[in-house]
Amino acid sequence: AFLSDTVGITGPTRLEEAKEMCVQFGPACGGVTCARPAQGVNEASACSCRASKDPRVSPTKEVSYIKDCKFEVNNCEEEIAKMASHSPFAKDLHGTPIVILAHNREAELRSCLGSLLAMPEVALFRLHVSLDDPAAFTMMEGCVKREAAAHKKHIDIWKATAQVADPAQHNQETLKWFQTNTGKIAHHYWQVFERAFMEEMFERVIFVEEDLLFSPDFLALFRSTAGLLDKDPSLWCISAWNDFGFKGTAVDPCRLHRTTYFPGLGFLLTRKAWLQIRQDWPTAPTMGWDYWMRVEFRTADKECIIPEVSRSHHAAAKGSSVSSAKQLRLFEAMAFADTPSTCDAVEPCSHFGNVSYLLSEEYESWMRSTVERAPRIDSSELRARPGVKPKTLPRMLHVVPFQRELFNGIAEASGLMPRNTKGSIPADLRSEHYGAMAGKLMSQGLPLLLVDRRSSRGYLQKTEQLRFGPDFEVIAGSKGLSCDEVCQRRGSTCDKMQLYFLNDCNLLRKHFECEAGCAHQVGKELPVYVPDEFQPTYRQCLLTFISPMSCDAKHASTSRLCACKIMTTILPSGDPNTGIAGTAGTAGIAISDNSGQRVTRPDPHLQK
């Protein structure tokens, strides 16, 4: 039998590749049709995606495979459930704790608990509520006890203590930061992580916040995928939240992704991961604990599993992350799955079927194959041009090579920024996998894969990639100097386009001590090291997910990491006119004087 109406790549492809493409197309693809295989049906190779789901008799004895996502119906098909029941990555998670971090919003906590306790599978889990506002302890405890009694479920209550300020160890700016909402939330998370993993010795924990609601299959997500974290050391967490999971863009409730961007908002973390993370946790993650976690994940080269359609929903109209109508509009634009769980509290759960495609090697293989085969759209064509009608493109996945500093200009057209929400949240690349993000060409409903031209994975063709220039070197400047000044003092020039390659914690650590670790910050002078003992970020190396690069920016408290044109002559070591410690003419050599500042040739990993 064959299916009518070809979708996507018209040339023949392998069965598994065609199935994967069909998933990418979402509802636009109904199945796959293949030429008659010489041997078994699973050996089919000449396959293509089709729009129809109605098979017709094929005179050439073609073979067709109809896409049947079990989540498209209210009740799971029994046979589909049986096929998925033997996933090696499923875990029942019996006894796994769910910890709800709460402050003083009783109504939100009541809704959050009600959403969790409505799931039959919650019987497998232990529930804990951690409170951090002493003034609201009585009110919040009462809420917890009433919900526990109503649902006949025991819920433990933890009480976090305030940050202990020590003027002998913390400067005045750090003490001020402790009193901010950002500081209090970060401290609450630190205490909860420490109690869960270091005192209670839990092996894995699901963390949520009081203003979240959950899909019916929220717990099934973790039960279906937890085994991946045991098998794949490059994975540290599973999250229910997709930062770019907007309505109209996130359409496939079956599909899961990998991301280097820590998402939060309902996530499972393991003790093994925390033992590494806690070694780097800073005294003052000034831009928020979650942004610091994003730096840590990238520095350690770790990822999270996320659903295409979120299983958690930010319900509160007010809070630390919702303070404007635009932000509220953004959260309302998020797709939120209403998928019933196919799991119970007895049998192993494989709600998402075979999730082996999320293992690092398989995911990378698919990513490279897809990018290699897909046609391109120039990012400039996504920008609105008044009076110019966009050309109609074939119904297939397209790759968009782009540069992150130009992302804002194409975000809305790519389905990654809902209309009238610009500026509602920081404009960083969320839900990305080493610079690759799934989107949709909103004007035509076509699936897109946006790929950063500077991606360290080198997914694009060499002619499409941007790499650190071989005629530039990486230089650590003196405190208070701009990169223009650092380079000019040695008879060289700075190029801001090269600075994007230096925005990396591991590279900063090769040129500065970074005694207090790395963290995210905003500012055009980044990336930098902070030698100023009066700053809350003292001895941190700072990079940015948001700010554009600049050669002329500087800050009196920081030392910049710069990209300077390679000089043709060698300056004397420690020349007071250079603004740096000294230079070396041998690639890969770093030299320093008593100031600890260094200059090197381009690091080899920048040119891979």
FENPE-V184313 format. One line per field, one symbol per residue. psi: psi as a letter, one per 20 degrees, with the letter a starting at -180 (. if undefined). burial: b if it has 9 or more other C-alpha atoms within 8 Angstrom, else e. Layout:
BEGIN
psi=???
burial=???
END
This chain:
BEGIN
psi=qqqrnppbphqqrqghgggghhghibiipiappqqoqhcrhijqhnqqqqhqjoqqpphjlrpqoppnoiiirhpppghggghiikpijqqikpipqppopqekngggggggghggiiphiihhqppqppqjohhjggghgggghghgghjlpppqpqoqqqpopohhhprhhghghhirgggggghggggggggghhghkqhqqpprrikqrqqhkghhghhiihhhhhhoiiphrpqipohkmqphgoioihqqrqqiophblnqpqqhgghhgghhiprhnnhjqhhhhhgggghhilrrqpqqgpqjqpohqiqahjojrhggghghhipqopkpqqjqajgqqplhjbojiiiqgggggggghgghhhqrqpphhiippopiopqqpqqnrpqpnprphijghiigghjjjoqqkjpjhrqlroqkqnljpppapohhikqqqopppijpiilhrqhiiqpqppikqqpporrpiqrhgggghikkaqqohhhhhiimpghghhiirhlhjaqrqrqqiiqqrqnjoiiqikpjqppaqigqqqqhiqrpiiqpqpqoqppqiqpqqpkpiihjrhrqqjppippqqaiijqrprrpphiij.
burial=bbbbebbbbeebbbbebbbebbbebbeebbbbbbbbbeeeeebbbbbbbbbbbebeeeeebbbbeebeebbeeeebeeebbeebbebebbbbeeebbbbbbbbebbebbbbbbbbbbeeebbebbbbbbbbbeeebbeebbebbbebbbeeeeebebeebeeeeeeeeebbbbbbebbeeebbbbbbbbebbbbbbbbeeebebbbbbbbbbbbbbbbbbbbbbbbbbbeebeebbbbbbbbebbbbebbbbbbbbbbbbbbbebbbbbbbebbeebeebeeebbbbbbbbbbbbbbbbeebbbbbbbbbbbbbebeeeeebbeebbbbbbebbbbbebbbbbbbeebbbbbbebeebbeebbeebbbeebbebeebbbeebbeeeeeeeeeeeebbbbbbbbeeebeebbbbbbbbbeebbebeeeeeebbbbbbbebbbbeeebbbbbbbbbbeebbbeeeebebbeeebbbbbbbbbbbbbbbbbbbebbbbbebbebbbbbebbbebbebebbbbbbbebbbbbbbbbeebbbbbbbbbbbebebbbbbbbebbbbbbbbbeeeeeeeebbeebbbbbbbeeebbbbbbeeebbbbbbbeebbe
END
